[in-house]
Amino acid sequence: MNPNQKPITSLGVDIFREEFKHKQVERHFWVGEKERAAALGDRSENAEYISAKEMIRNLDKRLRYLQNIVQNSRVIDPNDIPNNDVRFGKVIMFNDGNFICLVGSYELSLFENAISVYSPVGKQLLAKKIDDSITLNKKKITIKSIQSISKDQLLR
């Protein structure tokens, strides 16, 4: 295993793979639009051609980014990890009714109340158990439950 690989949940990698497929279809559309616009003549002043070319360039950037995530991440299925203590890919419920999803840095925009496993709070939570307490924002809170992350925590 490559030590430079960042962890990602199996749910997160599935979302990125789905986006990759969607972006490939979108790119195919814009390639057709670019070819259609090119057939109209002078490309230097052809706004449709220039726009399609820019869309393809932006899609290519996103596709490379998504491909990098999928190929260079360590996929971890949170359901394979017991809910005995706080680990990567877990949802931690607190006594004040709030919760935190502990995920990798690529997934921070995917899940509600997501924090990185590498963040100070994430590091503070690791290996804590139910009924353990931590201080967060000068407030002592207690862990009430630990469960695997699921589609319910996805941002809509």
MOVEN-V652080 format. One record per helix or strand of 2 or more residues. SS is the DSSP state (H for helix, E for strand). FROM is the first residue (numbers start at 1). TO is the last residue. Records with the same first field share a line. If there is no record, write none. Layout:
# MOVEN-V652080
SS: FROM-TO + FROM-TO
This chain:
# MOVEN-V652080
E: 6-9 + 73-76 + 90-94 + 99-103 + 114-116 + 133-136 + 139-148
H: 10-38 + 47-71 + 78-80 + 105-107 + 120-125 + 151-153
